[in-house]
């Protein structure tokens, strides 16, 4: 299966032209945590999406070697977001890197489009803006030269695209697949590491849908997997092929959120490895797996906390320390989270405070809070974060 989809060869910067990286807003807002040339040397980047209903933008931050952030530029996606206040998309994956981190995919929920940017550190160049093939795109997933978009509006659908050498998207004929019903709350999607399956979570239906990926890039029939735990939200795959699912828990529950892991059978049926391991927080809606696949962190938005688990080779989840390994200030309402490509730092969108939370990942998996960066509007609908 791995060889059925070739890895895209992205155009070089010389072909794209350095002028393509002209920022939408040239004024940069400093959010350094410490001073010193050595500490502030650029080491990576963090991107967040404004989801603005009039003009969706991606805000780019330079990441220093010590984890601190400095707002660099803002880039117009050419589309519109949904607007709103706190977590209006109710999804994970609205801002997604390609496997090699050379491209950034952006879901424009308000205009029904997907934007593709070329990435060079914290600089972006808009390559493509294509119709999502449905209503209200909220998440994007990529495997080699195959891209699928989750549209949560209307009946809820998945639409497939071939990814061209230069980052262009071409919709695959007959690739549209529908979720289990109307308004079922499609929230996230992810390809298995071998590309055999595409899994999708449905919040309202509380299901995990499995679709086998066909040789031509289309999807096989939907396989419904009812999650025995309430509050199914986001899903991500560890490199060992186990799917990790965040669960908000029953409505009205106190510290009732949990995290589960599953194996995917050849028939698309899921088998629980670890079922509903407590997160000891409220509103566990997002998760981020470290690049080496040994740990997963979950964002408990209603508690402004982050929980952590070790992932064993067989997919078993065990708490890191006391499970809650990091805390933002009360009222931060951390939404999406992302781990850097080097596995050293974790960042969160803190909607309630209008900041980005910064954590250093220690050797034992615990988190050290390094403060918050950015001076952003509070509760204005930001969704989506990605880090390198």
TIPAKOL-37814 format. One record per residue (C-alpha): residue number from 0; residue in one letter; z, x, y. Coordinates in steps of 0.1 Angstrom, whole numbers, always signed. Layout:
<recs>
<resi=NUM; resn=A; pz=Z; px=X; py=Y>
...
</recs>
This chain:
<recs>
<resi=0; resn=X; pz=+0; px=+0; py=+0>
<resi=1; resn=X; pz=+8; px=+28; py=+24>
<resi=2; resn=X; pz=-28; px=+40; py=+24>
<resi=3; resn=X; pz=-43; px=+6; py=+32>
<resi=4; resn=X; pz=-36; px=+9; py=+69>
<resi=5; resn=X; pz=-44; px=+42; py=+86>
<resi=6; resn=X; pz=-21; px=+55; py=+112>
<resi=7; resn=X; pz=-37; px=+51; py=+146>
<resi=8; resn=X; pz=-50; px=+81; py=+164>
<resi=9; resn=X; pz=-39; px=+76; py=+200>
<resi=10; resn=X; pz=-60; px=+88; py=+230>
<resi=11; resn=X; pz=-47; px=+120; py=+245>
<resi=12; resn=X; pz=-33; px=+122; py=+280>
<resi=13; resn=X; pz=-65; px=+140; py=+291>
<resi=14; resn=X; pz=-85; px=+110; py=+281>
<resi=15; resn=X; pz=-62; px=+84; py=+296>
<resi=16; resn=X; pz=-59; px=+104; py=+328>
<resi=17; resn=X; pz=-27; px=+114; py=+345>
<resi=18; resn=X; pz=-34; px=+90; py=+374>
<resi=19; resn=X; pz=-27; px=+61; py=+349>
<resi=20; resn=X; pz=+10; px=+70; py=+352>
<resi=21; resn=X; pz=+13; px=+59; py=+388>
<resi=22; resn=X; pz=+46; px=+39; py=+389>
<resi=23; resn=X; pz=+47; px=+3; py=+402>
<resi=24; resn=X; pz=+77; px=+11; py=+423>
<resi=25; resn=X; pz=+79; px=+47; py=+434>
<resi=26; resn=X; pz=+116; px=+46; py=+445>
<resi=27; resn=X; pz=+140; px=+58; py=+418>
<resi=28; resn=X; pz=+176; px=+47; py=+417>
<resi=29; resn=X; pz=+200; px=+74; py=+405>
<resi=30; resn=X; pz=+226; px=+65; py=+379>
<resi=31; resn=X; pz=+236; px=+100; py=+368>
<resi=32; resn=X; pz=+271; px=+102; py=+352>
<resi=33; resn=X; pz=+275; px=+139; py=+358>
<resi=34; resn=X; pz=+260; px=+166; py=+379>
<resi=35; resn=X; pz=+245; px=+200; py=+371>
<resi=36; resn=X; pz=+209; px=+210; py=+364>
<resi=37; resn=X; pz=+216; px=+218; py=+327>
<resi=38; resn=X; pz=+232; px=+185; py=+320>
<resi=39; resn=X; pz=+205; px=+165; py=+338>
<resi=40; resn=X; pz=+175; px=+181; py=+322>
<resi=41; resn=X; pz=+152; px=+154; py=+309>
<resi=42; resn=X; pz=+157; px=+149; py=+271>
<resi=43; resn=X; pz=+143; px=+115; py=+265>
<resi=44; resn=X; pz=+139; px=+80; py=+280>
<resi=45; resn=X; pz=+152; px=+45; py=+278>
<resi=46; resn=X; pz=+132; px=+14; py=+286>
<resi=47; resn=X; pz=+143; px=-22; py=+293>
<resi=48; resn=X; pz=+123; px=-53; py=+301>
<resi=49; resn=X; pz=+130; px=-75; py=+331>
<resi=50; resn=X; pz=+114; px=-106; py=+315>
<resi=51; resn=X; pz=+108; px=-119; py=+351>
<resi=52; resn=X; pz=+90; px=-152; py=+352>
<resi=53; resn=X; pz=+68; px=-141; py=+381>
<resi=54; resn=X; pz=+60; px=-105; py=+372>
<resi=55; resn=X; pz=+73; px=-90; py=+340>
<resi=56; resn=X; pz=+82; px=-53; py=+343>
<resi=57; resn=X; pz=+94; px=-24; py=+322>
<resi=58; resn=X; pz=+121; px=-3; py=+339>
<resi=59; resn=X; pz=+120; px=+33; py=+328>
<resi=60; resn=X; pz=+150; px=+56; py=+328>
<resi=61; resn=X; pz=+150; px=+94; py=+323>
<resi=62; resn=X; pz=+176; px=+104; py=+297>
<resi=63; resn=X; pz=+194; px=+137; py=+303>
<resi=64; resn=X; pz=+207; px=+159; py=+275>
<resi=65; resn=X; pz=+242; px=+146; py=+281>
<resi=66; resn=X; pz=+230; px=+110; py=+277>
<resi=67; resn=X; pz=+232; px=+100; py=+313>
<resi=68; resn=X; pz=+204; px=+79; py=+328>
<resi=69; resn=X; pz=+184; px=+80; py=+360>
<resi=70; resn=X; pz=+161; px=+51; py=+369>
<resi=71; resn=X; pz=+126; px=+67; py=+372>
<resi=72; resn=X; pz=+99; px=+40; py=+376>
<resi=73; resn=X; pz=+90; px=+4; py=+371>
<resi=74; resn=X; pz=+58; px=-7; py=+354>
<resi=75; resn=X; pz=+41; px=-40; py=+357>
<resi=76; resn=X; pz=+31; px=-54; py=+323>
<resi=77; resn=X; pz=+3; px=-75; py=+338>
<resi=78; resn=X; pz=+21; px=-106; py=+323>
<resi=79; resn=X; pz=+49; px=-130; py=+330>
<resi=80; resn=X; pz=+83; px=-132; py=+313>
<resi=81; resn=X; pz=+103; px=-164; py=+306>
<resi=82; resn=X; pz=+129; px=-159; py=+333>
<resi=83; resn=X; pz=+163; px=-174; py=+326>
<resi=84; resn=X; pz=+199; px=-161; py=+328>
<resi=85; resn=X; pz=+214; px=-146; py=+296>
<resi=86; resn=X; pz=+194; px=-139; py=+265>
<resi=87; resn=X; pz=+166; px=-165; py=+272>
<resi=88; resn=X; pz=+143; px=-151; py=+245>
<resi=89; resn=X; pz=+170; px=-152; py=+217>
<resi=90; resn=X; pz=+151; px=-125; py=+199>
<resi=91; resn=X; pz=+151; px=-88; py=+188>
<resi=92; resn=X; pz=+119; px=-68; py=+192>
<resi=93; resn=X; pz=+105; px=-80; py=+225>
<resi=94; resn=X; pz=+102; px=-43; py=+235>
<resi=95; resn=X; pz=+91; px=-22; py=+205>
<resi=96; resn=X; pz=+79; px=+14; py=+199>
<resi=97; resn=X; pz=+51; px=+23; py=+175>
<resi=98; resn=X; pz=+62; px=+43; py=+145>
<resi=99; resn=X; pz=+54; px=+76; py=+162>
<resi=100; resn=X; pz=+68; px=+65; py=+196>
<resi=101; resn=X; pz=+35; px=+71; py=+213>
<resi=102; resn=X; pz=+30; px=+34; py=+222>
<resi=103; resn=X; pz=+53; px=+7; py=+236>
<resi=104; resn=X; pz=+46; px=-30; py=+229>
<resi=105; resn=X; pz=+59; px=-56; py=+253>
<resi=106; resn=X; pz=+61; px=-94; py=+247>
<resi=107; resn=X; pz=+52; px=-114; py=+278>
<resi=108; resn=X; pz=+68; px=-148; py=+268>
<resi=109; resn=X; pz=+58; px=-166; py=+300>
<resi=110; resn=X; pz=+21; px=-158; py=+299>
<resi=111; resn=X; pz=+16; px=-157; py=+261>
<resi=112; resn=X; pz=+4; px=-121; py=+261>
<resi=113; resn=X; pz=+13; px=-87; py=+246>
<resi=114; resn=X; pz=+10; px=-55; py=+267>
<resi=115; resn=X; pz=+5; px=-21; py=+252>
<resi=116; resn=X; pz=+16; px=+11; py=+271>
<resi=117; resn=X; pz=+9; px=+47; py=+263>
<resi=118; resn=X; pz=+42; px=+66; py=+264>
<resi=119; resn=X; pz=+48; px=+101; py=+277>
<resi=120; resn=X; pz=+86; px=+107; py=+281>
<resi=121; resn=X; pz=+96; px=+81; py=+307>
<resi=122; resn=X; pz=+60; px=+77; py=+320>
<resi=123; resn=X; pz=+39; px=+47; py=+309>
<resi=124; resn=X; pz=+2; px=+38; py=+312>
<resi=125; resn=X; pz=-9; px=+3; py=+305>
<resi=126; resn=X; pz=-37; px=+4; py=+279>
<resi=127; resn=X; pz=-41; px=-32; py=+268>
<resi=128; resn=X; pz=-30; px=-68; py=+275>
<resi=129; resn=X; pz=-40; px=-93; py=+248>
<resi=130; resn=X; pz=-33; px=-130; py=+241>
<resi=131; resn=X; pz=-5; px=-133; py=+215>
<resi=132; resn=X; pz=-24; px=-160; py=+197>
<resi=133; resn=X; pz=+4; px=-185; py=+201>
<resi=134; resn=X; pz=+31; px=-198; py=+225>
<resi=135; resn=X; pz=+60; px=-177; py=+238>
<resi=136; resn=X; pz=+57; px=-144; py=+221>
<resi=137; resn=X; pz=+92; px=-129; py=+216>
<resi=138; resn=X; pz=+89; px=-100; py=+192>
<resi=139; resn=X; pz=+64; px=-74; py=+180>
<resi=140; resn=X; pz=+63; px=-52; py=+149>
<resi=141; resn=X; pz=+39; px=-25; py=+139>
<resi=142; resn=X; pz=+30; px=-7; py=+107>
<resi=143; resn=X; pz=+2; px=+20; py=+109>
<resi=144; resn=X; pz=-28; px=+2; py=+123>
<resi=145; resn=X; pz=-14; px=-33; py=+118>
<resi=146; resn=X; pz=+5; px=-52; py=+145>
<resi=147; resn=X; pz=+21; px=-87; py=+142>
<resi=148; resn=X; pz=+35; px=-108; py=+170>
<resi=149; resn=X; pz=+62; px=-135; py=+165>
<resi=150; resn=X; pz=+55; px=-166; py=+187>
<resi=151; resn=X; pz=+86; px=-187; py=+189>
<resi=152; resn=X; pz=+72; px=-216; py=+209>
<resi=153; resn=X; pz=+56; px=-248; py=+195>
<resi=154; resn=X; pz=+54; px=-247; py=+157>
<resi=155; resn=X; pz=+63; px=-210; py=+156>
<resi=156; resn=X; pz=+38; px=-186; py=+143>
<resi=157; resn=X; pz=+29; px=-150; py=+133>
<resi=158; resn=X; pz=-4; px=-135; py=+144>
<resi=159; resn=X; pz=-19; px=-103; py=+132>
<resi=160; resn=X; pz=-39; px=-76; py=+151>
<resi=161; resn=X; pz=-56; px=-44; py=+142>
<resi=162; resn=X; pz=-45; px=-15; py=+164>
<resi=163; resn=X; pz=-74; px=+6; py=+176>
<resi=164; resn=X; pz=-75; px=+44; py=+181>
<resi=165; resn=X; pz=-68; px=+40; py=+218>
<resi=166; resn=X; pz=-40; px=+14; py=+214>
<resi=167; resn=X; pz=-63; px=-17; py=+218>
<resi=168; resn=X; pz=-54; px=-49; py=+199>
<resi=169; resn=X; pz=-80; px=-69; py=+180>
<resi=170; resn=X; pz=-69; px=-102; py=+165>
<resi=171; resn=X; pz=-74; px=-104; py=+127>
<resi=172; resn=X; pz=-94; px=-134; py=+116>
<resi=173; resn=X; pz=-73; px=-160; py=+97>
<resi=174; resn=X; pz=-42; px=-140; py=+103>
<resi=175; resn=X; pz=-21; px=-168; py=+118>
<resi=176; resn=X; pz=+8; px=-178; py=+96>
<resi=177; resn=X; pz=+34; px=-205; py=+105>
<resi=178; resn=X; pz=+71; px=-205; py=+101>
<resi=179; resn=X; pz=+90; px=-231; py=+81>
<resi=180; resn=X; pz=+88; px=-258; py=+107>
<resi=181; resn=X; pz=+88; px=-267; py=+144>
<resi=182; resn=X; pz=+114; px=-253; py=+167>
<resi=183; resn=X; pz=+131; px=-232; py=+139>
<resi=184; resn=X; pz=+140; px=-204; py=+163>
<resi=185; resn=X; pz=+120; px=-174; py=+152>
<resi=186; resn=X; pz=+141; px=-145; py=+163>
<resi=187; resn=X; pz=+129; px=-112; py=+148>
<resi=188; resn=X; pz=+103; px=-96; py=+125>
<resi=189; resn=X; pz=+101; px=-63; py=+106>
<resi=190; resn=X; pz=+77; px=-46; py=+82>
<resi=191; resn=X; pz=+93; px=-31; py=+50>
<resi=192; resn=X; pz=+90; px=+7; py=+51>
<resi=193; resn=X; pz=+62; px=+6; py=+25>
<resi=194; resn=X; pz=+43; px=-21; py=+44>
<resi=195; resn=X; pz=+44; px=-45; py=+15>
<resi=196; resn=X; pz=+63; px=-73; py=+32>
<resi=197; resn=X; pz=+68; px=-87; py=+67>
<resi=198; resn=X; pz=+102; px=-104; py=+71>
<resi=199; resn=X; pz=+111; px=-129; py=+98>
<resi=200; resn=X; pz=+144; px=-145; py=+107>
<resi=201; resn=X; pz=+147; px=-181; py=+119>
<resi=202; resn=X; pz=+179; px=-189; py=+138>
<resi=203; resn=X; pz=+179; px=-226; py=+137>
<resi=204; resn=X; pz=+167; px=-229; py=+101>
<resi=205; resn=X; pz=+190; px=-201; py=+91>
<resi=206; resn=X; pz=+164; px=-186; py=+69>
<resi=207; resn=X; pz=+148; px=-152; py=+62>
<resi=208; resn=X; pz=+111; px=-156; py=+56>
<resi=209; resn=X; pz=+91; px=-131; py=+35>
<resi=210; resn=X; pz=+54; px=-127; py=+37>
<resi=211; resn=X; pz=+34; px=-103; py=+14>
<resi=212; resn=X; pz=+9; px=-83; py=+35>
<resi=213; resn=X; pz=-26; px=-86; py=+20>
<resi=214; resn=X; pz=-51; px=-57; py=+19>
<resi=215; resn=X; pz=-71; px=-72; py=+48>
<resi=216; resn=X; pz=-40; px=-74; py=+70>
<resi=217; resn=X; pz=-35; px=-112; py=+66>
<resi=218; resn=X; pz=-3; px=-126; py=+52>
<resi=219; resn=X; pz=+4; px=-143; py=+19>
<resi=220; resn=X; pz=+23; px=-176; py=+15>
<resi=221; resn=X; pz=+57; px=-179; py=+31>
<resi=222; resn=X; pz=+87; px=-174; py=+8>
<resi=223; resn=X; pz=+118; px=-190; py=+22>
<resi=224; resn=X; pz=+152; px=-174; py=+17>
<resi=225; resn=X; pz=+181; px=-195; py=+28>
<resi=226; resn=X; pz=+209; px=-173; py=+41>
<resi=227; resn=X; pz=+242; px=-184; py=+27>
<resi=228; resn=X; pz=+259; px=-170; py=+58>
<resi=229; resn=X; pz=+256; px=-190; py=+91>
<resi=230; resn=X; pz=+241; px=-177; py=+123>
<resi=231; resn=X; pz=+211; px=-156; py=+110>
<resi=232; resn=X; pz=+197; px=-138; py=+140>
<resi=233; resn=X; pz=+181; px=-103; py=+139>
<resi=234; resn=X; pz=+168; px=-82; py=+111>
<resi=235; resn=X; pz=+158; px=-45; py=+107>
<resi=236; resn=X; pz=+148; px=-24; py=+77>
<resi=237; resn=X; pz=+166; px=+8; py=+68>
<resi=238; resn=X; pz=+143; px=+37; py=+55>
<resi=239; resn=X; pz=+156; px=+29; py=+19>
<resi=240; resn=X; pz=+139; px=-5; py=+20>
<resi=241; resn=X; pz=+170; px=-26; py=+25>
<resi=242; resn=X; pz=+170; px=-53; py=+51>
<resi=243; resn=X; pz=+200; px=-55; py=+74>
<resi=244; resn=X; pz=+207; px=-89; py=+90>
<resi=245; resn=X; pz=+230; px=-97; py=+120>
<resi=246; resn=X; pz=+249; px=-131; py=+117>
<resi=247; resn=X; pz=+266; px=-148; py=+146>
<resi=248; resn=X; pz=+288; px=-168; py=+122>
<resi=249; resn=X; pz=+298; px=-205; py=+124>
<resi=250; resn=X; pz=+298; px=-222; py=+157>
<resi=251; resn=X; pz=+332; px=-221; py=+174>
<resi=252; resn=X; pz=+344; px=-193; py=+151>
<resi=253; resn=X; pz=+367; px=-165; py=+164>
<resi=254; resn=X; pz=+356; px=-130; py=+156>
<resi=255; resn=X; pz=+335; px=-147; py=+128>
<resi=256; resn=X; pz=+303; px=-126; py=+132>
<resi=257; resn=X; pz=+291; px=-105; py=+102>
<resi=258; resn=X; pz=+264; px=-83; py=+89>
<resi=259; resn=X; pz=+246; px=-84; py=+55>
<resi=260; resn=X; pz=+221; px=-63; py=+36>
<resi=261; resn=X; pz=+194; px=-74; py=+12>
<resi=262; resn=X; pz=+169; px=-61; py=-14>
<resi=263; resn=X; pz=+134; px=-75; py=-13>
<resi=264; resn=X; pz=+120; px=-84; py=-47>
<resi=265; resn=X; pz=+83; px=-82; py=-57>
<resi=266; resn=X; pz=+81; px=-120; py=-53>
<resi=267; resn=X; pz=+96; px=-119; py=-18>
<resi=268; resn=X; pz=+130; px=-133; py=-29>
<resi=269; resn=X; pz=+160; px=-116; py=-14>
<resi=270; resn=X; pz=+191; px=-104; py=-33>
<resi=271; resn=X; pz=+223; px=-97; py=-14>
<resi=272; resn=X; pz=+236; px=-62; py=-16>
<resi=273; resn=X; pz=+265; px=-67; py=+9>
<resi=274; resn=X; pz=+271; px=-103; py=+20>
<resi=275; resn=X; pz=+286; px=-110; py=+54>
<resi=276; resn=X; pz=+307; px=-79; py=+60>
<resi=277; resn=X; pz=+329; px=-89; py=+90>
<resi=278; resn=X; pz=+319; px=-75; py=+124>
<resi=279; resn=X; pz=+353; px=-84; py=+140>
<resi=280; resn=X; pz=+335; px=-96; py=+171>
<resi=281; resn=X; pz=+317; px=-126; py=+185>
<resi=282; resn=X; pz=+280; px=-131; py=+190>
<resi=283; resn=X; pz=+266; px=-104; py=+167>
<resi=284; resn=X; pz=+229; px=-110; py=+175>
<resi=285; resn=X; pz=+212; px=-75; py=+175>
<resi=286; resn=X; pz=+213; px=-44; py=+154>
<resi=287; resn=X; pz=+200; px=-9; py=+155>
<resi=288; resn=X; pz=+197; px=+15; py=+126>
<resi=289; resn=X; pz=+199; px=+53; py=+131>
<resi=290; resn=X; pz=+168; px=+73; py=+124>
<resi=291; resn=X; pz=+182; px=+88; py=+92>
<resi=292; resn=X; pz=+190; px=+54; py=+79>
<resi=293; resn=X; pz=+227; px=+61; py=+72>
<resi=294; resn=X; pz=+243; px=+38; py=+98>
<resi=295; resn=X; pz=+237; px=+5; py=+115>
<resi=296; resn=X; pz=+253; px=-7; py=+148>
<resi=297; resn=X; pz=+255; px=-43; py=+159>
<resi=298; resn=X; pz=+259; px=-58; py=+193>
<resi=299; resn=X; pz=+287; px=-84; py=+197>
<resi=300; resn=X; pz=+276; px=-99; py=+230>
<resi=301; resn=X; pz=+304; px=-125; py=+233>
<resi=302; resn=X; pz=+330; px=-97; py=+228>
<resi=303; resn=X; pz=+312; px=-70; py=+248>
<resi=304; resn=X; pz=+317; px=-47; py=+217>
<resi=305; resn=X; pz=+297; px=-28; py=+192>
<resi=306; resn=X; pz=+304; px=-27; py=+155>
<resi=307; resn=X; pz=+293; px=+1; py=+131>
<resi=308; resn=X; pz=+286; px=+3; py=+93>
<resi=309; resn=X; pz=+276; px=+31; py=+70>
<resi=310; resn=X; pz=+246; px=+23; py=+48>
<resi=311; resn=X; pz=+248; px=+37; py=+13>
<resi=312; resn=X; pz=+217; px=+47; py=-7>
<resi=313; resn=X; pz=+218; px=+14; py=-25>
<resi=314; resn=X; pz=+221; px=-5; py=+8>
<resi=315; resn=X; pz=+258; px=-13; py=+5>
<resi=316; resn=X; pz=+275; px=-17; py=+40>
<resi=317; resn=X; pz=+309; px=-2; py=+46>
<resi=318; resn=X; pz=+327; px=-3; py=+80>
<resi=319; resn=X; pz=+329; px=+28; py=+101>
<resi=320; resn=X; pz=+365; px=+32; py=+110>
<resi=321; resn=X; pz=+380; px=-1; py=+122>
<resi=322; resn=X; pz=+344; px=-16; py=+123>
<resi=323; resn=X; pz=+345; px=-21; py=+161>
<resi=324; resn=X; pz=+334; px=+14; py=+172>
<resi=325; resn=X; pz=+326; px=+9; py=+209>
<resi=326; resn=X; pz=+335; px=-13; py=+238>
<resi=327; resn=X; pz=+318; px=-21; py=+271>
<resi=328; resn=X; pz=+340; px=-33; py=+300>
<resi=329; resn=X; pz=+350; px=-70; py=+295>
<resi=330; resn=X; pz=+324; px=-94; py=+307>
<resi=331; resn=X; pz=+295; px=-69; py=+302>
<resi=332; resn=X; pz=+278; px=-92; py=+277>
<resi=333; resn=X; pz=+259; px=-65; py=+259>
<resi=334; resn=X; pz=+226; px=-79; py=+244>
<resi=335; resn=X; pz=+199; px=-58; py=+228>
<resi=336; resn=X; pz=+209; px=-22; py=+217>
<resi=337; resn=X; pz=+188; px=+9; py=+208>
<resi=338; resn=X; pz=+195; px=+42; py=+192>
<resi=339; resn=X; pz=+176; px=+73; py=+205>
<resi=340; resn=X; pz=+150; px=+90; py=+183>
<resi=341; resn=X; pz=+173; px=+120; py=+178>
<resi=342; resn=X; pz=+202; px=+97; py=+167>
<resi=343; resn=X; pz=+226; px=+111; py=+194>
<resi=344; resn=X; pz=+230; px=+81; py=+217>
<resi=345; resn=X; pz=+232; px=+43; py=+217>
<resi=346; resn=X; pz=+223; px=+22; py=+247>
<resi=347; resn=X; pz=+229; px=-15; py=+254>
<resi=348; resn=X; pz=+216; px=-40; py=+279>
<resi=349; resn=X; pz=+247; px=-53; py=+297>
<resi=350; resn=X; pz=+235; px=-86; py=+311>
<resi=351; resn=X; pz=+268; px=-98; py=+325>
<resi=352; resn=X; pz=+274; px=-66; py=+346>
<resi=353; resn=X; pz=+238; px=-57; py=+354>
<resi=354; resn=X; pz=+240; px=-23; py=+337>
<resi=355; resn=X; pz=+229; px=-2; py=+308>
<resi=356; resn=X; pz=+258; px=+8; py=+285>
<resi=357; resn=X; pz=+259; px=+44; py=+273>
<resi=358; resn=X; pz=+275; px=+57; py=+241>
<resi=359; resn=X; pz=+275; px=+90; py=+224>
<resi=360; resn=X; pz=+273; px=+88; py=+186>
<resi=361; resn=X; pz=+299; px=+111; py=+171>
<resi=362; resn=X; pz=+296; px=+129; py=+137>
<resi=363; resn=X; pz=+318; px=+103; py=+120>
<resi=364; resn=X; pz=+298; px=+75; py=+134>
<resi=365; resn=X; pz=+322; px=+63; py=+160>
<resi=366; resn=X; pz=+311; px=+58; py=+196>
<resi=367; resn=X; pz=+323; px=+75; py=+228>
<resi=368; resn=X; pz=+318; px=+53; py=+259>
<resi=369; resn=X; pz=+301; px=+74; py=+286>
<resi=370; resn=X; pz=+300; px=+46; py=+311>
<resi=371; resn=X; pz=+273; px=+24; py=+325>
<resi=372; resn=X; pz=+241; px=+32; py=+344>
<resi=373; resn=X; pz=+218; px=+13; py=+367>
<resi=374; resn=X; pz=+225; px=-12; py=+394>
<resi=375; resn=X; pz=+205; px=-42; py=+382>
<resi=376; resn=X; pz=+207; px=-79; py=+389>
<resi=377; resn=X; pz=+233; px=-97; py=+368>
<resi=378; resn=X; pz=+224; px=-125; py=+343>
<resi=379; resn=X; pz=+187; px=-128; py=+353>
<resi=380; resn=X; pz=+171; px=-129; py=+319>
<resi=381; resn=X; pz=+166; px=-93; py=+309>
<resi=382; resn=X; pz=+157; px=-89; py=+272>
<resi=383; resn=X; pz=+144; px=-59; py=+252>
<resi=384; resn=X; pz=+154; px=-23; py=+251>
<resi=385; resn=X; pz=+138; px=+8; py=+235>
<resi=386; resn=X; pz=+150; px=+45; py=+235>
<resi=387; resn=X; pz=+135; px=+79; py=+226>
</recs>
